[in-house]
Amino acid sequence: MSSRKRVLCIGLVCVDMISVVPEFPEEDSDHQVKDYYWQRGGNASNTASVLALMGVAAEFYGTIAKGHELHFLQNDMEEFGILSENCVTYGKGHSTPVSIVIVSGKTGSRTILHSNKSLPEIRVDDFQKLDLKHYSWIHFEGRQNCEAIQQMLLCIEEYNKTASKGDTVLTSVEAEKPRRPKTDLILNHSDYVFISKEFARDRNFDTKESAVKGMLPYIRPGATVICAWGEDGAAASTGDGELFVSHTFPPVLVVDTLGAGDTFNGSCIYALNKGHSIQKAITLGCKVAGAKCGLKCIKDLKTLFAGGIENIL
């Protein structure tokens, strides 16, 4: 066990099967793809990838099914330097979640067809086996198990009450998908709440500024709401109502927007975990997410970070 504090990302890991096409196909048509490849996906998994590429001791924690995809996922995380030894593995009767992704070469947009037939989410008793003293930050992808995530966040709150100075754990949650049951349960137990444009619009917010301001009643005192708004940049608001805004940093050519939101989240977590300001965090998030949109995959961000993250901040 490394003595360096880890950032733990809890949520989904899946296999993305990606087809790059000249433009999005019409229904009942036959096309030759420009490129096809597999890559590891899932919001929490992607966020861990970004953190690892930025030099963080990143760990992914989730469930994985036994099968031929298992070794692909484990080997890919090892290649990134992501720790995964605490993952919970399920055997017979369970299958690995898979996403069929269609990337348009014309616009860089991605269309995702996701399948998760039978794999359970991480349970509270699984989480309680972790030794929290090894983590500086724990990030939760808000999924179908919000009641369980709430209990995990409460476990962290209890741990923090007795932890010595320097050993407390910061937390963040991501609310991406609208209408997931009981999402509100996890919003007021975290230090940082990431909401998506889709989630905000479902709650009748039409700008990033109105979204972060409007969500303040749902978070606990002292917490921060952060919202990335695609081509319109990002905004954040603290519990006292202070507003922070960043514009976008688009690439010269949009290649693939897949994983841009996860890249934004990971970059913000990196900056905040290093003690940087909220303004610097969301600006870094927009810079790195914009760079990702000009690249084929998250792995290619390695070249962006080669000169040092501080030069990007």
N, C-alpha and C positions, 0 to 999 in steps of 0.2 A: 504494500500500500504506500503510494507516494505521500510525502509529507506536504507537498504543495496543495493548497486548497483547490477544490474542483468546482466547476460550474456544472450542475446536473440538469439535464433536459428530459422531462418526462412526457411521454405521449406515443405517437405512432411512428413506426418504421415500416416501410413497404417497399415493394419493387416497382419502379416506374419503367414501363415499356414504352419508349418514345419513338414516334414516327414523325419525321420532318417532311412536310409536303410543300410544294410550290405555293399553294393557297388552300384554304379550307375546302374540302371536297363537297360536292353536292351529294344528296342522298341517292343511293342505288347507282353509284358510279365506280369506275375502276381506274386507279391511278398508280403510277410508279413513285415511290417515295425517294426523297433526296438523301435521307439518312435514317438509320434505325439503330437504337442501342438501348441497353438496360442501364439504369442507375438507381442508387438507393434514394428513396424519397420518404415522405412523411414530414409534417411540420417540425416536430421536435427533433427528429433525426437531422433535418437540414440545418436547423439552428445550431445543433451541436457541431455540424461540419464547419460552419462559418467560424464558430468560436475556436475550434481546433486549428483551423488555418491561420487564425490571428494569434496563435501561440498560447491559448488558454488550455489548462488541463480540463478538457471537456469530457463529460460522461453522458451517455445515453442510457435511459432506463425505461424499459417498456417490455411488452410481451412479443415473443417470436415463436413461430411454429416450426417444428421439425419438418424437414423436407429438403429438396434440392436447392431452394432459395435461401435456406438458413446459412449455408457456407458462403454464398455470394454476399449476403448482408454482413456477416461477421468479418469476412476478409476485407470488405470495403471499409468498414469502420476502423479496422486495424490499420489499413493503408493511410487513413486520415489521421490516425493517432487518437481516435476516440475510444475511451474505455467503455466496455459493455459487459463486464463479467457479472454484474448483478442482475442482468436481464432475466426474466422468467420465461422458460421454454415450455411450450405445450406440445404434446405428442398426437397420438391417433385421434382422428375426428376434428382436427383443427388445421387450417390452411393459412398460408401467408397472405396478407392483404396485397392487392395488386392494383396499380393504376395504369390504364391505357391512356397515353397522352398524345394528342395530335398538336404539333407545333406548326404554325403557318410561317413559311419562309417569307411571305409577302409582308406580314405585319408583326411577326414575333409573338402573336397571341398563342395561348395554350388552352386547349379544351381537354378536360380531364374526365375520364370514366372510371370511377373508383369501385372496387369490389372488396368487401370485408365480410366474408361469409360467417365466420364462427369464432374468431379469435377474441378471447376476453380482454378487458382492460386490466391494468395494474390495480390490485386490491389494497385496501388499507393495511391488512396484515402483511402483505408483501413489503409495503413501504416501511413498516415499523421495524423491519429487519436491518434497514440501513443505519449506519452510524453517522449521524448528522454532523459530527465534529469535523468530518473530512470535507465539508462543503462551505463555500462562501456565498453561493447563490443557487437557488433551485427554481427552475422555470417549468411551469405546467402548461401544456397544450390543453385548452378546454375542450373536452370530448363528451361522450355520452355519460361518463361516470362522474358528473359534477358533484354528486353527494359524497362520493368517495374522495374526490379531490379536496372538498371542503374539510373532511376529516384529516387528511394529510396536512393541509395548511394549519389546522388547529394543533396538530402534533408539533409542527415547527414553532408555532407561537409558544407552546408550553416549554419546548426545548430552549427557546431564546430567553425565557424568564430566568433561567438558572445558569445560562452559559456565561462564561467569563468574557471580559472585553476582548474583542477581536475574534471571538468564536461564534458570534451570532450569525444567523443565516438570513440573507435578503431573499425575497421571493417575488416572482412575477407570474402572471397568468395571461394567456392569450384567449380572447374571445373572437373567433374568426367567423364561424358559421352561425347565421341567425337561426332562431327558433330551436336551437338545441335545448332540450328540457333542463330547467333549473340552473341555467348559466349564472343567474344572479347570485346563487349561493357562493360562488367563488370570487366574486368581484370585491367584496368588502373584507377579505382576509389576506390581502396581498399588498406588498409595497408598491408594485408597479403593475398596471393593467394595460395590456396592449389590445386595442380593438381594431377591427378591420373596417374598411370603407363599407363593405357589404353589411356587416353587423350594425354599423352606425345608421346606414340608410334604412334598414329594417325598423329602426327606432325613430324614424322620421327626422333625422338630422341630415341636412343637405350640404354642409361644409365641414371640413376638419375642425375648424375653430368651434362651431356650434356643438360638434360631437364631443370634444374633450370637456367643454364647459358643461354640457348637458348631462354627462355621465358622472359628474362630481358627487351628486347625492347618493350614488350607488357604491362609492368606494369609502374606505375607512379614513378617518382623519390622518393627515400627513402623507397619504399615498399620492400617486401620480398616474394620470391617464395619458396614454400615448396613442395616436392614431395616424397611420400612413394612409394617404389619399391618392395613391397612384401618381398620375401626371401632375397633380397639384401639391406634391410635397408631403409634409407631415406637420403635425401640431402636438403639443403636450400641454397639460395644465396640472398644476399642483393643487393640493387640497385648499390652499388659501386663495385660489383663483388666479394665480400668476400664469400668464399665457406665453408659450414659446412656439415659434414657427420656423420651418425651414422650407426653402424652395427645392425643386428637384435638380438633379445633375444627370441629365439624359445622355446616353452614349451617342456617338455619331450615327451608328446604325443599330436599331433594335434587332437582336438576333433571337432571344428567347427570354420571356418574362417568367418562366417557371422558377419558383423558389425565391422570387424577388422579395416577397413579404417576409419569408423566413430569414432572408439575408438581412433585411432591415432590423428585425427583432434581435438577431444575434449580434449585430454591430452595436445596437443601442445597449444591450446587456454588457457587452465588452467594455464600453466607455463608462457606464454607470458603475460597474464592478471595480473599475480602476479609479473611481473617485472623481471622474470628470462631471461637468455640469450637465443639466438636462438639455440645454441648448446645444452643447457640443455633441451630446449623444444622438439627438435626432438628426443633426446635420451630418454626422458620420454615417448614420443609418441611411440617409438619402443618397450620400455619395457612393456607398458600397452597393446599395440596391440598384442604383443607376448603372454602375459598372457591370453588375451581374446581368442586367438586361442586354448588354452588348456582348455577352459571352455565351458559349454553348452550354456550360454547366457550372455549378458552384465550384468544382475542383479548379477551374481556370482562374478563380480569384487569387490563387497562390501568387501569380505574377504581380497582381496589384499590391499585395502585402510585402513583396520582396524588399522594398525600400524602407520598410518600417511603418507601423501603424501611426506613430506620432506624426509622421510627415503628411498623413491624410487628414488628421484631426484639424 
